[in-house]
């Protein structure tokens, strides 16, 4: 059975979500995950599966989950359904 996730790449939504999270909180989450601090907003995206929603970033080494977003207000529109193999 294929895994189905929902992805949101709306820059407006991500910008407001990042403002709500704050630079300090994002930096702490990156340090905890041993990831470099993200520099480009266009490389962020949201990914939602059956369990939770993640803020992800497209690093040069591959896409990585930066933080879990269960406590933040999520957008209702702009989601695209994607089947993972």
N, C-alpha and C positions, 0 to 999 in steps of 0.2 A: 504494500500500500504506500502511496506517495504521501509525503508530508506536505501540508498546505500551510503557507504563512501569508500574512498580509504585510505589504510594504508601503510606506508613505515617504515620498521624497519632496513634498511641498516645502520650498525654502521659507516661505512666510511662516508656516506653522513651526518649522524647526527653529527659526530665528527666535520666535516668541517663547518656545519651550526652553531654549538655551538661556534666554534672559531670565526666565523663571528659576532655572536650575542655578545659575550664577557661575562665574568663572572660578571662584574658590572651590565650590563643590565639585565642579567638573575636573579641576586639577587634582583634588584629593582622590576621586574615583580612578583617574588615570594612573596615579602613583600606586594605588592599591592593586591595580591590575597589571602593573609594570608595563604600561603603555606610554609612548611619547604623547605629549600634549597636542591635540589636534589644532591645525592652523587654518584649514580651509573649510568654510561653512558648507560649500557645495558638495563635500564628500560625506556629510552626515546623512543618515536616513533612519527611519523608524521601522522596526520589524516586530510584528505581533504573531505569536503562535498560540497554541491551546493554553499554555501555562501563564505566560506573561508577555510584557512588551519591553523591548530593549532599544536603547539609543545605540546605533552602530556607526562605525566610521570605516571608510575604505582606506586602510593603510597600504603602503607599498607591498608589504608582505602578505596582504589579504585582509578581508573584512573581519573586524573584531567588535565584540560587544563592549561598549565603554561603560554603560551602567544600565541598571534595571529601572523602569519608569512607572512602577505600580502606584506610587504616591502622587503622581502628577496628572493634571488634566490633559487628556488626549483628544485629538481632533476626531470629529465624526465623519468627515469627508476626506477624499483624496487617497483612499486606500486601494491598493491593487492586489488582487489575489495571485499568488505565485505558487506553483507546484515544484517542490524540491525532489530531486531524484535520490 
